[in-house]
Amino acid sequence: MEIRQLQYFAACVETGSMSSAAALLYTSQPSVSHVIGALERELGTRLFFRGGRGLRLTEAGHQFYEQTLNVLKAVGVMSSLAGTGEKAALRLVTTPSGKMAELFADFCRETPSEQSCYYYEADGEEVLRRVAASEAEIGFLFVADSKRAAFSYALNRQRLAFTRLLTTDMVICAGPGNPYYNAPSVTAEDLTRLRFVQPVDDFFSLGDVIVLPAGTGKSAPLRCAVRTNSDRAMLRLLETTDLCNLSSYWLRTGAGQGKLRLIPVAGYEGTIQFGYVSARQEPLSGQARAFVDHVAGAVETARGGRIREL
């Protein structure tokens, strides 16, 4: 049994439906249904009556909910105590990015410390969760304009702040096998004819739907052939198949240094914000501030069109 299952269960009880719980948790209704179904199978009992009036707790569900609240309260207390003992010199979490890995390695080389560091890669939702739980002091991620409202709601709910470091463009990363490999740019309509390899499901990721054309409000799903949490697997697929990846100039490395190319999506210039989240109204530690300045310096170098060379 996982804490995540208890959080999903509590959200279903509090909202009265799986679709409302999905909206609260920034995930999909099928994902919530899958988690609750797995929890019921693990417990060997039904927790909800499902009907036209929404979800109603069974007797076992009522008893389990009382214990769930106790566990989640205890987890919250333990999270608040995170780091009260020996602290790492730098604790950060980031969405998977070869560029961030390079910057972190450079920082450790240039700023040696006797204290340990904490570096973790996760999807956007997990980045927010880890910073909110004080498991990391800062979290780096990108946010597409289409997700800005939901992102702001998530920040307010978890008492986090977002500091923008860069506004960048939407691109596809593609190898020689992709039909648009030599194209100067692609359109939103072109994207519907391509097959993609994208990170595992993440509410704040780019890889769900694309607006057709930009600004009209019409959308179409991307044809996602592969989902993976492995950057190596993604790069290999991009190099050897016709698959491409919807990304940004800043976060995708490897392109321009061999087989891969970054191809702009016309009409989607300046639609992605890159920056970091941190606890609201809490000053950053010296090491966290130093790393932010290190990343900001790299961003400044990338401005003025040179970002396409990264």
Summary of the structure (lengths in Angstrom):
residues: 310
radius of gyration: 21.2
end to end distance: 42.6
largest distance: 62.8
contacts: 940
relative contact order: 0.14
helix: 41%
strand: 24%
